[in-house]
């Protein structure tokens, strides 16, 4: 009933925002498929099938064309690609969509300036092809999810005239390689102009005076919101997607070909079999564990590497521009980026054991803070750390190679066992093309019969239809935030600009559904002081984004845990209360949710808990 009422209350506003807008796409041989997907999405008003329906679809005994294991960026991309080609697709994820590496990135969509440098100095055409490809995919991702992704100018400070010439020439080459895929032209900023746009930039570093800066453009995103958007779009396109569902074993036929999996629903404990023609293993750092379910002697291909990020207050960066620290002790660059009203700084690179919940090391946090202190004129304080976290990169070696000396940052697709295809490596920017390659491989390997070719290059994800940068104004003008005060009174509040902008950016053209809940169900109160997240988002995400736990909400539906650990702790009791209202949890489940979330947040660090 709530879902029906939500759809009815918001449909008129959806039309005003252009939700049922024109799909002006072109894809060779893909117009029919695009039209079919459009009809599905418009017919549902963007409201995904509920979790119970997805469980039923996966366990009803029908043979799937493709079963995807892993709900990160690549796995969700594979499910969307395969579903939009007309294949019968299932996806299972042990924890939550984007619960691993895909939510712990540097939030950049980039072509790889460093790869271009290697290509030039090493005369490496392979590296150059990587840059060409990534720049093309960068443009597509921003085009298909404009509410979540946007261009970001980034400044490289120069402390000698040689650096000015070197970086200017290199970034002009980056522009040239981008060609029609360019976001904006790079340019040189004088010292005065650089300090004006980035006031906290130091004019002196290591005894050298600032000579200016070179500014170039790459893309920035909210990684987990994008991941969830892809997974929900796959569900609307017909894929049966299920989070908190774990593959515990693989089934084989008499010839040794993988033909299915035994899946456990981790929310209910129930197990069921899923039959499929091909399994795509997209579990990132945990790919080897799935491969060894099929062949215990499979050679390891994952070389895990951890990267730590630190979140600081907004005054550490310009809210209009990022900064690159070009040289650090370990040879990497450090980014200082405005993100979600805070400053995101990272990342490190060190060998790491596999972990479901990687934790940042204190020495890595110290390293990051020291690296940026040489370039900022403000005091860099440990006490200012709002949140620090780590993620595991699935750097991969080709298991068929004769040696493992060369670790690749491009993606790898391999078939160790008939019926099981593994895709790993790569980076967020190229998730869509990685998925395309994996589906192509699955079709060939499984002799599948799709209705059409790949159309995801021009397929917007849910929330992008009709969205414009000014859409937040209509939300602010047409909705109130009805909220219940501590003494039980319901009072109106304005849908102020920060909240309206947040809703528009996070949910795109679906933001009016969240605003309607805030108004009609008196859930317009903020969850945490200083952050734009509202109570209504908990209800919306539970009903329409497969949010099944408090961690799902504070870490991935919103980014509160990543932005401000202590604010997430303060918001947690209310989040659990609201999810209890949606899910009907008993006292034991509520207690478990609090314990699990606090344990999860303990793996994040802050200035009060380093």
Residue pairs with C-beta under 8 A, 6 or more apart in sequence:
2 543
3 47
3 50
3 543
3 544
5 520
6 47
6 513
6 516
6 517
6 543
6 544
7 45
7 47
9 516
9 520
10 45
10 512
10 513
10 516
11 45
13 474
13 478
13 512
13 516
14 20
14 45
14 46
14 509
14 512
16 474
17 466
17 467
17 471
17 474
17 509
17 512
18 465
18 466
18 467
18 468
18 509
19 45
19 46
19 465
19 466
19 509
19 510
20 42
20 465
20 466
21 465
21 466
23 34
23 35
23 38
23 465
25 34
25 455
25 458
25 459
26 458
27 33
27 34
27 453
27 454
27 455
27 457
27 458
28 453
29 452
29 453
30 452
30 453
30 454
30 455
30 458
32 451
32 452
33 84
33 85
33 86
33 451
33 452
33 453
33 455
34 84
34 455
34 458
34 459
36 86
36 451
37 84
37 236
37 237
37 455
37 459
40 236
40 237
40 238
41 233
41 236
41 237
41 462
41 465
44 236
46 236
46 462
46 463
46 509
46 510
46 513
46 544
47 544
48 232
48 235
48 236
48 544
48 545
48 546
49 57
49 235
51 242
51 546
51 548
54 235
54 240
54 241
54 242
55 242
55 245
55 265
55 272
57 90
57 240
58 90
58 92
58 240
58 242
58 245
58 263
58 272
58 274
59 263
59 272
59 273
59 274
61 273
61 275
62 88
62 275
63 88
63 275
63 276
63 277
64 88
64 89
64 90
64 240
64 274
64 275
64 276
64 277
65 82
65 87
65 88
65 89
65 276
65 277
65 278
65 442
65 446
65 448
66 78
66 79
66 82
66 87
66 88
66 89
66 90
66 276
66 277
66 278
66 279
66 280
66 439
66 442
66 446
66 448
67 89
67 90
67 91
67 92
67 260
67 261
67 274
67 276
67 278
67 279
67 280
68 75
68 78
68 79
68 82
68 89
68 90
68 91
68 92
68 279
68 280
68 282
69 75
69 91
69 92
69 247
69 261
69 279
69 280
69 281
69 282
69 283
69 290
70 91
70 93
70 281
70 282
70 283
70 284
70 286
71 91
71 92
71 93
71 96
71 97
71 98
71 99
71 227
71 231
71 241
71 243
72 93
72 97
72 98
72 99
72 100
72 101
72 102
72 227
72 282
72 283
72 284
73 98
73 102
73 223
73 226
73 227
73 230
73 428
73 431
74 102
74 282
74 284
74 411
74 423
74 424
74 426
74 431
74 434
74 435
74 438
75 91
75 93
75 280
75 282
75 283
76 91
76 97
76 98
76 227
76 230
76 231
76 234
76 241
77 230
77 431
77 432
77 434
77 435
77 456
78 91
78 280
78 282
78 423
78 435
78 438
78 439
79 89
79 90
79 91
79 231
79 234
79 239
79 241
80 230
80 231
80 233
80 234
80 237
80 239
80 435
80 456
80 459
81 432
81 435
81 436
81 438
81 439
81 454
81 456
82 89
82 239
82 439
82 442
82 450
83 89
83 234
83 237
83 238
83 239
84 237
84 454
84 455
84 456
84 459
85 439
85 443
85 450
85 451
85 452
85 453
85 454
85 455
86 450
86 451
86 452
87 439
87 443
87 448
87 450
88 238
89 234
89 238
89 239
89 240
90 239
90 240
90 241
90 242
90 274
90 276
91 231
91 234
91 239
91 240
91 241
91 242
92 242
92 245
92 246
92 247
92 261
92 263
92 274
93 99
93 241
93 242
93 243
93 244
93 245
94 244
94 245
94 246
94 247
94 266
94 283
95 243
95 244
95 356
96 243
96 244
96 546
96 548
96 549
96 551
96 552
96 556
97 224
97 227
97 228
97 231
97 241
97 243
97 546
97 556
98 223
98 224
98 227
98 228
98 556
99 555
99 556
100 284
100 285
100 286
100 356
100 391
100 392
101 284
101 285
101 391
101 392
101 393
101 394
102 223
102 224
102 227
102 284
102 428
103 223
103 224
103 227
103 391
103 555
103 556
103 562
104 223
104 307
104 309
104 358
104 389
104 390
104 391
104 392
105 223
105 391
105 428
106 307
106 309
106 335
106 337
106 344
106 346
106 347
107 220
107 221
107 222
107 223
107 337
107 339
107 344
108 152
108 218
108 219
108 220
108 221
108 335
108 337
108 428
108 429
109 138
109 141
109 142
109 149
109 218
109 219
109 220
109 221
109 428
109 429
110 134
110 138
110 218
110 219
110 429
111 131
111 134
111 135
111 138
111 174
111 177
111 178
111 218
111 429
112 130
112 131
112 134
113 170
113 171
113 174
113 216
114 333
115 127
115 128
115 130
115 131
115 134
116 127
116 128
116 131
116 170
116 173
116 174
116 177
117 170
118 124
118 127
119 125
119 126
119 127
119 128
119 130
119 131
120 170
120 173
128 177
130 409
130 410
131 174
131 177
132 177
133 430
133 433
134 427
134 429
134 430
135 177
135 178
135 181
136 181
137 429
137 430
137 432
137 433
138 181
138 183
138 218
138 219
138 429
139 181
139 183
140 432
140 457
140 458
141 149
141 219
141 221
141 226
141 429
141 431
141 432
142 149
142 150
142 151
142 183
142 219
143 458
143 460
144 432
144 456
144 458
144 459
144 460
144 461
144 464
145 221
145 226
145 229
145 460
145 461
145 463
145 464
145 508
146 464
146 467
146 469
147 463
147 464
147 467
147 471
147 504
147 505
147 506
147 507
147 508
147 509
148 221
148 222
148 225
148 226
148 229
148 463
148 505
148 506
148 508
149 219
149 220
149 221
149 226
150 219
150 220
150 221
151 183
151 184
151 217
151 218
151 219
151 220
152 217
152 218
152 219
152 220
152 321
152 322
152 337
152 338
153 184
153 215
153 216
153 217
153 320
153 321
153 322
154 215
154 216
154 217
154 218
154 321
154 322
154 323
154 324
154 335
154 337
155 189
155 194
155 197
155 198
155 201
155 213
155 214
155 215
155 321
155 322
155 323
155 324
156 167
156 171
156 213
156 214
156 215
156 216
156 323
156 324
156 326
157 194
157 201
157 205
157 210
157 213
157 323
157 326
157 375
158 164
158 167
158 210
158 211
158 212
158 213
158 214
159 205
159 206
159 208
159 209
159 210
159 211
160 208
160 211
161 211
163 211
164 188
164 211
164 212
164 214
167 214
167 326
168 186
168 188
168 214
171 186
171 214
171 216
172 186
174 186
174 216
175 182
175 185
175 186
175 216
182 217
183 217
183 218
183 219
184 217
186 214
186 215
186 216
186 217
187 214
187 215
188 212
188 213
188 214
188 215
189 197
189 212
189 213
189 214
189 215
190 212
191 203
191 210
191 211
191 212
193 212
194 201
194 210
194 212
194 213
195 201
195 203
195 210
197 318
197 320
197 321
198 213
198 317
198 318
198 321
198 323
199 318
200 315
200 316
200 317
200 318
200 376
200 377
200 378
201 210
201 213
201 323
201 375
201 376
201 377
202 210
202 374
202 375
202 376
202 377
203 209
203 210
203 377
204 210
205 374
205 375
206 374
215 321
219 429
220 322
220 337
220 339
221 428
222 340
222 505
222 506
222 559
223 428
224 555
224 556
224 557
224 559
225 506
225 556
225 557
225 559
226 461
227 556
228 545
228 546
228 556
228 557
229 461
229 462
229 463
229 508
230 431
230 461
231 241
231 243
231 546
232 241
232 461
232 462
232 544
232 545
232 546
233 459
233 461
233 462
234 241
235 241
236 462
241 546
242 263
242 265
243 546
243 548
243 552
244 265
244 266
244 267
244 548
244 549
245 263
245 264
245 265
245 266
246 263
246 264
246 266
247 261
247 262
247 263
247 290
247 293
248 262
248 263
248 264
248 271
249 261
249 262
249 293
250 258
250 260
250 261
250 262
250 279
250 290
250 293
250 294
250 420
251 258
251 259
251 260
251 261
251 262
251 273
251 275
252 258
252 259
252 294
252 419
253 259
255 418
256 417
256 418
257 417
257 418
257 419
258 279
258 294
258 417
258 418
258 419
258 420
259 275
259 276
259 277
259 419
260 273
260 274
260 275
260 276
260 279
261 273
261 274
261 276
261 279
262 271
262 272
262 273
262 274
263 271
263 272
263 273
263 274
264 270
264 271
265 271
265 272
267 548
277 419
277 446
277 448
278 419
278 420
278 421
278 442
278 445
278 446
278 448
279 419
279 420
279 421
280 421
280 422
280 423
280 438
280 439
280 442
281 287
281 290
281 291
281 420
281 421
281 422
281 423
281 424
282 422
282 423
282 424
282 438
283 289
283 290
283 424
284 392
284 394
284 424
285 302
285 304
285 354
285 392
285 393
285 394
286 302
286 354
287 301
287 302
287 394
287 396
287 422
287 424
288 298
288 300
288 301
288 302
290 420
290 422
291 298
291 301
291 416
291 417
291 420
291 422
292 298
294 416
294 417
294 419
294 420
295 416
295 417
298 399
298 416
298 417
299 399
300 399
301 396
301 397
301 398
301 399
301 412
301 414
301 422
301 424
302 354
302 394
302 395
302 396
302 424
303 351
303 395
303 396
303 397
303 404
303 407
304 351
304 352
304 353
304 354
304 392
304 393
304 394
304 395
305 349
305 350
305 351
305 352
305 392
305 393
305 395
306 348
306 349
306 350
306 351
306 352
306 358
306 390
306 391
306 392
306 393
307 346
307 347
307 348
307 349
307 390
307 391
307 393
308 346
308 347
308 348
308 360
308 361
308 364
308 365
308 368
308 388
308 389
308 390
309 344
309 345
309 346
309 347
309 360
309 368
309 388
309 389
309 390
309 391
310 344
310 345
310 346
310 360
310 365
310 368
310 369
310 385
310 387
310 388
311 339
311 342
311 343
311 344
311 345
311 385
311 386
311 387
311 388
311 562
311 563
311 564
312 342
312 343
312 345
312 384
312 385
312 386
313 342
313 343
313 384
313 386
314 338
314 341
314 342
314 343
315 343
315 378
316 336
316 343
316 345
316 372
316 376
316 378
316 380
316 384
317 323
317 336
317 337
317 338
317 343
318 338
319 338
319 341
320 338
321 338
322 335
322 336
322 337
322 338
323 335
323 336
323 337
323 375
324 333
324 334
324 335
324 336
325 333
325 334
325 335
325 336
325 371
325 372
325 374
325 375
326 333
327 333
328 334
328 367
328 371
329 367
329 371
330 348
330 349
330 350
330 367
332 347
332 348
332 349
334 345
334 346
334 347
334 368
334 371
334 372
335 344
335 345
335 346
335 347
336 343
336 344
336 345
336 372
336 375
336 376
337 343
337 344
337 345
338 344
340 559
340 563
341 531
341 532
341 563
342 386
342 563
342 564
345 368
345 369
345 372
346 368
348 364
348 367
348 368
349 393
350 364
352 358
352 390
352 392
354 392
355 392
357 600
357 603
358 390
358 391
358 392
358 603
359 390
359 603
359 605
360 388
360 389
360 390
360 605
361 390
362 605
362 610
364 390
365 382
365 385
365 388
365 605
365 610
366 382
369 380
369 382
369 385
370 380
372 380
373 379
373 380
381 607
382 607
382 610
383 607
383 608
384 607
385 605
385 606
385 607
385 610
386 563
386 564
386 565
386 566
386 606
386 607
387 561
387 562
387 563
387 564
387 565
387 604
387 605
387 606
388 604
388 605
388 606
388 610
389 561
389 562
389 603
389 604
389 605
394 424
394 425
395 407
395 408
395 409
395 425
396 407
396 408
396 411
396 412
396 424
396 425
397 404
397 406
397 407
397 408
397 412
398 408
398 412
398 414
399 414
399 416
400 414
408 425
409 425
409 426
409 427
410 425
410 426
411 423
411 424
411 425
411 426
411 430
411 434
411 437
412 422
412 423
412 424
412 425
413 421
413 422
413 423
413 437
413 438
413 441
414 421
414 422
415 421
415 422
415 441
415 445
416 422
418 445
419 445
419 446
421 438
421 441
421 442
421 445
423 434
423 435
423 437
423 438
423 441
426 434
432 456
432 457
435 456
436 454
436 456
436 457
439 454
440 454
442 448
443 450
462 508
462 510
463 507
463 508
463 509
463 510
463 511
464 508
464 509
465 508
465 509
466 509
467 504
467 508
467 509
471 504
471 508
471 509
471 511
472 497
472 500
472 501
472 503
472 504
472 505
472 511
473 500
475 495
475 500
475 503
475 504
475 511
475 512
475 515
476 494
476 495
476 496
476 497
476 500
478 512
478 515
479 495
479 512
479 515
479 516
479 518
479 519
480 492
480 493
480 494
480 495
480 518
480 519
480 524
481 492
481 493
481 494
481 495
481 496
481 499
481 518
481 519
481 524
481 525
481 534
482 490
482 491
482 492
482 493
482 518
482 519
482 520
482 521
482 522
482 523
482 524
483 490
483 491
483 492
483 493
483 518
483 522
483 523
483 524
483 525
483 535
484 490
484 522
484 525
485 491
490 522
493 524
495 515
495 518
495 524
498 532
499 526
499 532
499 534
500 515
501 532
502 532
502 533
503 511
503 514
503 515
503 532
503 534
504 511
506 558
507 513
507 514
507 540
510 544
513 540
513 544
514 534
514 536
514 537
514 540
515 536
517 523
517 536
517 539
517 540
518 524
518 534
518 535
518 536
521 536
521 539
523 534
523 535
523 536
523 538
523 539
523 578
524 534
524 535
524 536
525 534
525 535
526 532
526 533
526 534
526 535
527 533
527 534
527 535
527 537
527 538
527 558
527 560
527 571
527 574
527 575
528 560
528 564
528 567
528 568
528 570
528 571
529 567
529 570
530 564
530 567
531 560
531 563
531 564
531 567
533 558
533 560
533 571
535 574
535 578
537 553
537 557
537 558
538 547
538 553
538 575
538 578
538 579
538 582
539 578
539 581
539 582
541 547
541 552
541 553
541 557
542 548
542 578
542 579
542 582
542 583
543 582
545 557
546 552
547 553
547 557
547 579
548 583
549 579
549 593
549 596
549 597
550 572
550 575
550 576
550 579
550 593
550 594
550 596
550 597
551 561
551 596
551 597
551 600
553 575
553 579
554 560
554 561
554 568
554 571
554 572
554 575
554 597
554 601
555 561
555 562
555 600
560 567
560 568
560 571
561 568
561 600
561 601
561 604
562 604
564 606
565 601
565 604
565 605
565 606
565 609
566 606
566 608
568 601
569 598
569 601
572 594
572 597
572 598
572 601
573 594
576 590
576 593
576 594
576 597
579 585
579 593
580 589
580 590
583 589
585 593
